[in-house]
Amino acid sequence: MTPSDYQDLVAFLVKKFDRIDLRFEEMEDRLSARLTKVEVGQEVLRNDVHLLAEVVAANGRRIEANGRAIQTVTEKVELNGVGIGAVRDRVAALEDHLRAV
């Protein structure tokens, strides 16, 4: 090959490598944009999960409080049932006493 052929080959290869470099830069830009989207998406997801965890914890506290309130009401109903049973027994005893008189 002559020096002119080498110069032509080098010029040709420089153009090819410039195109390859340009393609790599374009790919790097697209990947960088995608990475940014993923990072932003992860941050949004992290915030959503944090908010959801707070809501779940608050609901758990409410459920626990409701459970205690239900237990209290149940105990009152049971006491009322005992009281009603005692009144029923007393009324029955009075009716028996009135029949006997």
VEXGUMI-780321 format. One record per atom (N, C-alpha, C, O): residue in one letter; x, y, z. Coordinates in steps of 0.2 Angstrom, whole numbers, plus 5000, padded with zeros to 4 digits. Example, Ala and Ser with C-alpha at 12.3 -4.5 7.8 and 13.67 -1.06 7.14 Angstrom:
2
A506649725039 A506249785039 A506649845039 A507149835042 S506449895035 S506849955036 S506450005039 S506750065040 
***
This chain:
101
M500449945000 M500050005000 M500450065000 M501050065003 T500250114997 T500650174996 T500450225002 T499950215005 P500850275004 P500650315009 P499950355008 P499650365013 S499850365002 S499150395000 S498550345002 S498050365004 D498750275000 D498250225002 D498150225010 D497550215012 Y498650235013 Y498650225021 Y498250285023 Y497850285028 Q498350345020 Q498050405022 Q497250405021 Q496850415025 D497050375015 D496350365013 D496050315018 D495550325021 L496450255020 L496150205025 L496050235031 L495550225035 V496550275034 V496550315040 V495950355040 V495550365045 A495850395035 A495250445034 A494650405035 A494150425038 F494550345031 F493950305031 F493850275038 F493250285040 L494350255041 L494250225048 L494050275053 L493650265057 V494350335052 V494150395057 V493450405056 V493050415061 K493150415050 K492450425049 K492050365052 K491550375056 K492250305051 K491950245054 K491950255062 K491350245065 F492550265065 F492550265072 F492150325075 F491850325080 D492150385071 D491750435073 D490950415073 D490650435078 R490750385068 R490050355068 R489950315074 R489450315077 I490450265075 I490350215081 I490350255087 I489950245092 D490750305088 D490750345094 D490050385095 D489850385101 L489850415090 L489150445090 L488650395092 L488250415096 R488650335089 R488150285091 R488150275099 R487650265102 F488850265101 F488950245108 F488650305112 F488350295118 E488750365110 E488550425114 E487750425114 E487450445119 E487450415108 E486750415108 E486450355113 E485950365116 M486750295113 M486550245117 M486650265124 M486250245129 E487250295126 E487350315133 E486850365135 E486650365141 D486650415130 D486150465132 D485450425134 D485150445138 R485250385129 R484650345130 R484650305137 R484150305141 L485250275138 L485250235144 L485250275150 L484950255155 S485550335150 S485550385155 S484850405157 S484650415162 A484450425151 A483850445152 A483350385155 A482950405160 R483450325153 R483150265156 R483350265163 R482850245168 L483950265165 L484150255172 L483850315176 L483650305182 T483850375174 T483550425177 T482750415179 T482550425184 K482450385173 K481750365174 K481650315180 K481150315184 V482050265179 V482050215184 V482150235191 V481850215196 E482650285192 E482850305198 E482250345201 E482050345207 V481950395197 V481350435199 V480750385201 V480450395206 G480650335197 G480150285198 G480250245205 G479750235208 Q480850235206 Q481050195212 Q480850245218 Q480650225223 E481050305218 E480950355223 E480150365224 E479950365230 V479850365219 V479050375219 V478850315223 V478350315227 L479050255220 L478850195223 L478950185231 L478550165235 R479550205232 R479850205239 R479350255244 R479150235249 N479150315241 N478750355245 N478050325245 N477750325251 D477750295240 D477150265240 D477150205245 D476650195249 V477650165246 V477650115250 V477750135257 V477450115262 H478050195258 H478150225265 H477450245267 H477250235273 L477050285263 L476450305264 L475950245266 L475550255270 L475950195262 L475550135263 L475750105270 L475250085273 A476350105271 A476550075278 A476250115284 A475950085289 E476250185283 E475950225288 E475150215288 E474950215294 V474850205283 V474150195283 V473950125286 V473550125290 V474350075284 V474250005287 V474350015295 V473949985298 A474850045297 A475050055304 A474450085308 A474250065313 A474150145305 A473650175307 A473050135308 A472650135313 N472850095302 N472350055302 N472349995308 N471849985311 G472949975309 G473049925314 G472949955321 G472649915325 R473150015322 R472950045328 R472250055329 R471950045335 R471850075324 R471150085324 R470850015325 R470350015329 I471049965322 I470749895323 I470849875330 I470449845333 E471449885333 E471549865340 E471149905344 E470849875349 A471049975343 A470550015348 A469849985347 A469549985352 N469649975341 N468949945340 N468849885343 N468349865346 G469449835343 G469349775347 G469249785354 G468849745357 R469649835357 R469549845364 R468849875366 R468549855371 A468649915361 A467949945362 A467449885362 A466949885366 I467549845357 I467049785356 I467049745362 I466549725365 Q467649735365 Q467749695371 Q467349725377 Q467049695381 T467449795378 T467049825383 T466349825382 T465949805387 V466049825376 V465349825375 V465149755376 V464549745379 T465549705374 T465349635376 T465349625383 T464849585385 E465749645387 E465749635394 E465149675397 E464849645402 K464949725395 K464349765397 K463749725395 K463249715399 V463749695389 V463149655387 V463049595392 V462549575394 E463649565393 E463649505398 E463349525405 E463049485408 L463649585407 L463349605414 L462649615413 L462249605418 N462449645408 N461649665407 N461249595407 N460749595410 G461549545404 G461249485403 G461149455410 G460649425412 V461749455414 V461749435421 V461149465425 V460749435429 G461149535424 G460649575428 G459949555426 G459549555430 I459849545419 I459149525417 I458949465420 I458449455421 G459449415420 G459349345423 G459149355430 G458649315432 A459449395434 A459349405441 A458649435442 A458249415446 V458449485437 V457749515438 V457249465436 V456749455439 R457349425431 R456949365429 R456849325434 R456249305436 D457349305438 D457249255443 D456849285449 D456449255452 R457049355450 R456649385455 R455949395454 R455449385458 V455749405448 V455049415445 V454749345446 V454149335448 A455049285444 A454749225445 A454649205452 A454149175454 A455149225456 A455049215464 A454449245466 A454049225470 L454349315464 L453749355466 L453149325464 L452649315467 E453149295457 E452549265455 E452349205459 E451749185460 D452849165460 D452749105464 D452549125471 D452049085474 H452749175474 H452549195481 H451849215480 H451449205485 L451649255475 L450949285474 L450449225473 L449949225476 R450649175470 R450249115469 R450149075475 R449649045477 A450649075479 A450649035485 A450149075491 A449949045495 V450149135490 V449749175495 V448949175493 V448649205497 
***
